[in-house]
Amino acid sequence: MNPSIALDLREAAAPAAPTARAAAGRIADDKAMLRAAAEIARDLHKPNRAIFWTDMLASAAIGYGALAATILAPSTGWALLAAAVAVLALYRALLFIHEISHLKHSNLPGFRLVWNTLVGVPLMVPSFMYEGVHNLHHARTRYGTVEDPEYLPLALMKPWTLPLFVLVSALAPIGLLLRYAVLSPLSLAVPPLRRIVRERYSGLVINPAFRRRPAEGADRTRWLAQEVATSVWAIALIALTATGVIPLGAFLIFLGVISAVTVINQIRTLVAHLWENEGEAMTVTAQYLDSVNVPPPGLLPALWAPVGLRYHALHHLLPSVPYHNLGIAHRRLTAMLEPDSPYHKASYKGLPGLVGQLARSTMGARR
């Protein structure tokens, strides 16, 4: 998942990139790796209902409980501790939007509706903002191109774009309030505005050139229902705060928690890929090598890349395998494939090294 604020950095792209990067998309597919991935995953595609429901509901309950504790805390120290728990738990609950975008919903009836009710609408990130968008990122001929909503060649841009990419996400709560409390109602009365809202502000993307197409049939009905519910919630939140029903301090804490969640996710997005493709179509193996796994024994990735996103590269090989089975798939492939297999080249130790590698890439692109 890349639920990030779109950042227009097109003018910041380096005029020329190293030849090795330009050739990244021309890496031939490793047939042995692809066959092994398909073979070991045959029994891993079905989601475990108990795991999904328990994980999501527990994360949401802990998150909202900790949010309440933050608001009611008797001291700054307790408030900060509770806020940290709220951010991590709600972040985990929110990232189920990624699983929802890949689910065959007949396998988990009602999950999308309950998730939107408990998480998507209250946090102003309903699932329609990712469904119908994220699947384009997995399209064989779209990944890493200008038609990929979740890709920017960050490694080839100027160094200052990286901190800006992260810092702009802190404004997400304000953007979401404007999107749903102001633009949604106005767009119903102003058709040209509705098109802008639909194309540019209805997807969790990082590619500013991406324009979303209108949904059809049942997808359109779900989109409208979720948008109306989120709009009503956003308007009510502002109105209740303005009239004093919700204390201003509680409102600001709520927005602060959402902001922290989006900043953490933006940092995770920053290291989800190597971002070295200049726009040409890539083979599946090239896409895999441009993506990142942060497998055990590291423990911290379970916090900043939860719900299976520590196996992001593997997810690009096996997008239909649910998050709770990716660790099994990784262990099977690690044991099956030879040491010189490309599979092992997408595994990294942790966040600091990945951020440093990306920063060095931007410095190289600058030269």
C-alpha positions as CSV (number, residue, x, y, z in Angstrom):
1,M,0.0,0.0,0.0
2,N,1.1,3.7,-0.8
3,P,-1.5,5.9,0.7
4,S,0.5,9.0,0.2
5,I,-0.1,12.6,-0.7
6,A,0.6,13.3,-4.4
7,L,3.7,15.4,-4.8
8,D,4.5,17.2,-8.0
9,L,8.2,16.9,-8.4
10,R,8.4,16.5,-12.1
11,E,10.6,19.5,-12.6
12,A,13.0,18.1,-10.0
13,A,13.8,15.0,-12.0
14,A,17.5,14.8,-13.0
15,P,18.2,15.5,-16.6
16,A,20.2,12.4,-17.1
17,A,20.5,9.1,-15.1
18,P,23.2,6.5,-15.1
19,T,23.0,4.0,-17.9
20,A,22.7,1.1,-15.4
21,R,19.5,2.5,-14.1
22,A,18.1,3.2,-17.5
23,A,18.7,-0.5,-18.3
24,A,17.0,-1.7,-15.1
25,G,13.7,-2.4,-16.9
26,R,15.5,-4.6,-19.4
27,I,16.5,-7.2,-16.8
28,A,15.3,-10.6,-18.2
29,D,12.8,-12.6,-16.2
30,D,14.3,-15.3,-14.0
31,K,12.1,-18.2,-14.9
32,A,13.3,-20.4,-12.0
33,M,12.3,-17.8,-9.5
34,L,8.9,-17.2,-11.0
35,R,8.2,-20.9,-11.3
36,A,9.3,-21.5,-7.7
37,A,7.1,-18.6,-6.5
38,A,4.0,-20.0,-8.3
39,E,4.7,-23.5,-7.0
40,I,5.2,-22.7,-3.3
41,A,2.1,-20.5,-3.1
42,R,-0.5,-23.0,-4.4
43,D,-1.9,-23.5,-0.9
44,L,-1.3,-19.9,0.4
45,H,-3.9,-17.9,-1.5
46,K,-6.9,-18.3,0.8
47,P,-7.3,-15.7,3.6
48,N,-7.7,-16.9,7.2
49,R,-10.9,-15.3,8.4
50,A,-10.1,-15.6,12.1
51,I,-6.7,-13.8,11.6
52,F,-8.2,-11.0,9.4
53,W,-11.1,-10.2,11.8
54,T,-9.1,-10.6,15.0
55,D,-6.2,-8.5,13.8
56,M,-8.2,-5.7,12.3
57,L,-10.7,-5.4,15.2
58,A,-8.0,-5.6,17.9
59,S,-5.9,-3.0,16.1
60,A,-8.8,-0.6,15.8
61,A,-9.9,-1.2,19.4
62,I,-6.4,-0.6,20.8
63,G,-6.0,2.4,18.5
64,Y,-9.2,4.1,19.6
65,G,-8.7,3.2,23.2
66,A,-5.2,4.7,23.2
67,L,-6.6,7.8,21.4
68,A,-9.1,8.3,24.1
69,A,-6.4,7.7,26.7
70,T,-4.2,10.4,25.0
71,I,-7.1,12.9,25.2
72,L,-7.8,12.1,28.8
73,A,-4.2,11.6,30.0
74,P,-3.4,13.3,33.3
75,S,0.1,14.2,32.3
76,T,2.2,14.9,29.2
77,G,4.2,11.8,29.6
78,W,1.2,9.5,29.7
79,A,-0.3,11.4,26.8
80,L,2.8,10.8,24.7
81,L,2.9,7.1,25.5
82,A,-0.8,6.7,24.7
83,A,-0.4,8.7,21.5
84,A,2.4,6.4,20.3
85,V,0.3,3.3,20.9
86,A,-2.7,5.0,19.1
87,V,-0.5,5.9,16.1
88,L,0.9,2.4,15.7
89,A,-2.4,0.6,16.3
90,L,-4.4,2.8,14.0
91,Y,-1.7,2.6,11.4
92,R,-1.9,-1.1,11.4
93,A,-5.7,-1.0,11.2
94,L,-5.6,1.5,8.4
95,L,-3.2,-0.7,6.3
96,F,-5.8,-3.3,5.9
97,I,-7.0,-1.1,3.0
98,H,-4.1,-2.7,1.1
99,E,-5.5,-6.2,1.8
100,I,-9.0,-5.1,0.9
101,S,-7.8,-3.9,-2.5
102,H,-6.5,-7.5,-3.3
103,L,-9.3,-9.5,-1.6
104,K,-11.8,-11.7,-3.3
105,H,-14.6,-10.4,-1.1
106,S,-16.6,-13.6,-1.1
107,N,-13.8,-15.1,1.0
108,L,-14.3,-12.5,3.7
109,P,-18.0,-11.3,3.5
110,G,-18.7,-8.1,5.4
111,F,-15.0,-7.3,6.0
112,R,-14.8,-4.3,3.7
113,L,-18.1,-2.8,5.2
114,V,-17.0,-3.2,8.8
115,W,-13.5,-1.9,8.0
116,N,-14.9,1.2,6.4
117,T,-17.3,1.7,9.3
118,L,-14.6,1.4,12.0
119,V,-11.5,2.7,10.2
120,G,-11.9,4.0,6.7
121,V,-14.7,6.6,7.3
122,P,-13.5,7.8,10.8
123,L,-9.9,8.3,9.5
124,M,-11.3,9.8,6.2
125,V,-9.6,7.2,4.1
126,P,-12.5,5.0,2.7
127,S,-11.5,2.0,0.7
128,F,-12.7,3.4,-2.7
129,M,-9.6,5.6,-2.6
130,Y,-7.4,2.5,-3.0
131,E,-9.6,-0.1,-4.7
132,G,-9.4,0.4,-8.5
133,V,-6.2,2.3,-8.1
134,H,-3.7,0.0,-6.4
135,N,-4.3,-2.8,-8.9
136,L,-2.9,-0.5,-11.6
137,H,0.4,-0.5,-9.7
138,H,0.5,-4.3,-10.2
139,A,-0.3,-4.2,-13.9
140,R,2.6,-5.9,-15.8
141,T,2.9,-3.1,-18.3
142,R,2.2,-0.1,-16.0
143,Y,4.6,-0.6,-13.1
144,G,7.2,2.1,-13.0
145,T,5.7,4.0,-15.9
146,V,3.9,7.3,-16.1
147,E,0.6,5.3,-15.9
148,D,1.5,3.9,-12.5
149,P,-0.3,5.9,-9.8
150,E,2.1,4.7,-7.1
151,Y,5.5,5.3,-8.7
152,L,7.9,8.2,-9.0
153,P,11.6,7.9,-9.9
154,L,12.6,9.3,-6.5
155,A,16.2,7.9,-6.8
156,L,16.7,10.1,-9.9
157,M,15.4,13.3,-8.4
158,K,17.2,16.0,-6.4
159,P,18.1,15.3,-2.8
160,W,15.7,17.9,-1.3
161,T,12.7,16.1,-2.8
162,L,13.1,13.3,-0.2
163,P,12.4,15.3,3.0
164,L,9.7,17.3,1.1
165,F,8.1,14.0,0.1
166,V,7.8,13.0,3.8
167,L,7.0,16.4,5.3
168,V,4.1,17.1,2.9
169,S,2.3,14.0,4.3
170,A,2.0,15.8,7.7
171,L,-0.7,18.0,6.0
172,A,-2.8,14.9,5.1
173,P,-5.5,15.6,7.8
174,I,-6.1,19.1,6.5
175,G,-6.3,17.8,3.0
176,L,-8.7,15.1,3.9
177,L,-11.0,17.5,5.8
178,L,-11.0,19.8,2.8
179,R,-11.6,16.9,0.4
180,Y,-14.7,15.6,2.2
181,A,-16.1,18.5,4.1
182,V,-15.8,21.1,1.3
183,L,-15.0,19.6,-2.1
184,S,-17.4,16.7,-1.9
185,P,-20.5,18.8,-1.2
186,L,-19.5,21.5,-3.6
187,S,-18.7,19.1,-6.4
188,L,-22.3,17.8,-6.3
189,A,-23.5,21.3,-7.4
190,V,-20.5,22.1,-9.7
191,P,-20.0,19.3,-12.4
192,P,-16.6,20.6,-13.6
193,L,-15.4,20.5,-10.0
194,R,-16.8,17.0,-9.6
195,R,-14.5,15.8,-12.5
196,I,-11.5,17.4,-10.9
197,V,-12.3,15.8,-7.5
198,R,-12.8,12.4,-9.1
199,E,-9.7,12.5,-11.3
200,R,-7.2,14.1,-8.9
201,Y,-8.5,13.7,-5.3
202,S,-10.0,10.3,-5.2
203,G,-7.0,8.0,-5.0
204,L,-4.1,7.4,-2.7
205,V,-1.4,8.1,-5.2
206,I,2.1,9.7,-5.4
207,N,2.2,10.2,-9.2
208,P,0.8,13.7,-9.8
209,A,0.2,12.9,-13.5
210,F,-2.3,10.2,-12.7
211,R,-6.0,10.8,-13.5
212,R,-8.6,8.4,-12.1
213,R,-11.3,7.1,-14.4
214,P,-14.9,7.0,-13.3
215,A,-16.1,3.8,-11.6
216,E,-19.0,1.9,-13.0
217,G,-21.8,-0.4,-11.7
218,A,-21.5,-1.7,-8.2
219,D,-18.1,0.0,-7.8
220,R,-19.7,3.4,-8.4
221,T,-22.4,2.7,-5.9
222,R,-19.9,1.7,-3.2
223,W,-17.8,4.8,-4.1
224,L,-20.7,7.2,-3.6
225,A,-21.9,5.5,-0.4
226,Q,-18.4,5.7,1.1
227,E,-17.9,9.2,0.0
228,V,-21.2,10.5,1.4
229,A,-20.5,8.7,4.7
230,T,-17.1,10.3,5.0
231,S,-18.3,13.7,3.9
232,V,-21.1,13.6,6.6
233,W,-18.5,12.5,9.2
234,A,-16.0,15.3,8.2
235,I,-18.7,18.0,8.3
236,A,-20.0,16.8,11.6
237,L,-16.5,16.7,13.1
238,I,-15.9,20.3,12.1
239,A,-19.4,21.5,13.2
240,L,-19.1,19.7,16.6
241,T,-15.7,21.2,17.2
242,A,-16.8,24.7,16.1
243,T,-19.8,24.6,18.5
244,G,-17.7,23.3,21.4
245,V,-19.3,19.8,21.6
246,I,-15.9,18.3,20.8
247,P,-13.1,20.2,22.7
248,L,-10.6,21.8,20.4
249,G,-7.8,20.0,22.1
250,A,-9.4,16.6,21.4
251,F,-9.9,17.6,17.8
252,L,-6.3,18.6,17.4
253,I,-5.0,15.4,19.0
254,F,-7.2,13.4,16.6
255,L,-5.7,15.3,13.6
256,G,-2.2,14.9,15.1
257,V,-2.6,11.1,15.3
258,I,-3.7,10.9,11.7
259,S,-0.8,13.1,10.7
260,A,1.7,10.9,12.5
261,V,0.1,7.8,10.8
262,T,0.5,9.3,7.4
263,V,4.1,10.4,8.0
264,I,5.1,6.9,9.1
265,N,3.4,5.5,6.1
266,Q,5.1,8.0,3.8
267,I,8.5,7.0,5.2
268,R,7.6,3.3,4.6
269,T,6.5,4.3,1.0
270,L,9.9,6.0,0.6
271,V,11.7,2.6,1.1
272,A,9.1,0.3,-0.5
273,H,11.0,0.5,-3.8
274,L,14.4,1.6,-5.0
275,W,12.6,4.0,-7.4
276,E,15.2,3.7,-10.1
277,N,13.0,3.2,-13.2
278,E,12.8,6.1,-15.7
279,G,9.4,5.2,-17.1
280,E,9.9,2.2,-19.4
281,A,7.9,-1.1,-18.9
282,M,9.7,-3.6,-16.7
283,T,9.8,-7.4,-16.5
284,V,8.4,-9.1,-13.4
285,T,11.9,-9.8,-12.2
286,A,13.0,-6.2,-12.7
287,Q,9.9,-5.0,-10.8
288,Y,10.8,-7.4,-8.0
289,L,14.4,-6.2,-7.8
290,D,13.1,-2.6,-7.7
291,S,11.0,-3.5,-4.7
292,V,12.1,-4.2,-1.1
293,N,11.7,-7.0,1.5
294,V,12.8,-6.4,5.1
295,P,12.4,-10.0,6.5
296,P,13.3,-11.3,10.0
297,P,15.3,-11.3,12.1
298,G,14.7,-7.6,12.3
299,L,11.7,-6.7,14.6
300,L,11.1,-3.0,13.9
301,P,9.8,-3.6,10.4
302,A,6.8,-5.3,12.0
303,L,5.9,-1.8,13.4
304,W,6.7,0.5,10.4
305,A,5.8,-2.0,7.7
306,P,2.9,-4.1,9.3
307,V,0.2,-6.2,7.7
308,G,2.7,-8.0,5.5
309,L,4.3,-4.9,3.9
310,R,7.8,-5.9,5.2
311,Y,7.5,-8.5,2.3
312,H,6.7,-5.8,-0.3
313,A,8.9,-7.3,-3.1
314,L,7.5,-10.8,-2.5
315,H,4.0,-9.2,-2.7
316,H,4.9,-8.1,-6.2
317,L,5.6,-11.7,-7.1
318,L,2.5,-13.0,-5.4
319,P,0.0,-10.2,-5.1
320,S,-3.0,-12.5,-4.3
321,V,-1.3,-14.1,-1.3
322,P,-2.8,-12.6,2.0
323,Y,-0.5,-10.9,4.4
324,H,-0.4,-13.6,7.0
325,N,1.0,-16.1,4.5
326,L,3.8,-14.0,3.1
327,G,6.2,-15.0,5.8
328,I,5.6,-18.7,5.0
329,A,6.1,-18.0,1.3
330,H,9.4,-16.2,2.0
331,R,10.8,-19.0,4.1
332,R,9.8,-21.6,1.4
333,L,11.5,-19.6,-1.4
334,T,14.6,-18.8,0.7
335,A,15.1,-22.6,1.3
336,M,14.2,-23.6,-2.3
337,L,16.2,-21.2,-4.4
338,E,19.9,-21.2,-5.0
339,P,22.1,-18.6,-3.2
340,D,22.7,-16.7,-6.5
341,S,18.9,-16.4,-7.2
342,P,17.7,-12.8,-7.8
343,Y,15.2,-13.6,-5.0
344,H,17.7,-13.0,-2.3
345,K,18.8,-9.6,-3.8
346,A,15.6,-7.8,-2.8
347,S,16.1,-8.4,1.0
348,Y,17.5,-5.6,3.1
349,K,18.3,-5.2,6.8
350,G,16.3,-2.2,7.9
351,L,15.0,1.3,7.4
352,P,18.2,3.4,8.1
353,G,20.2,1.6,5.4
354,L,17.4,1.9,2.8
355,V,16.9,5.6,3.5
356,G,20.7,6.1,3.2
357,Q,20.8,4.1,-0.1
358,L,18.0,6.2,-1.6
359,A,19.7,9.5,-0.4
360,R,23.0,8.4,-2.0
361,S,21.1,7.6,-5.2
362,T,19.7,11.1,-5.4
363,M,23.2,12.5,-4.8
364,G,24.5,10.4,-7.7
365,A,21.7,11.5,-9.9
366,R,22.5,15.1,-9.1
367,R,26.0,14.7,-10.3
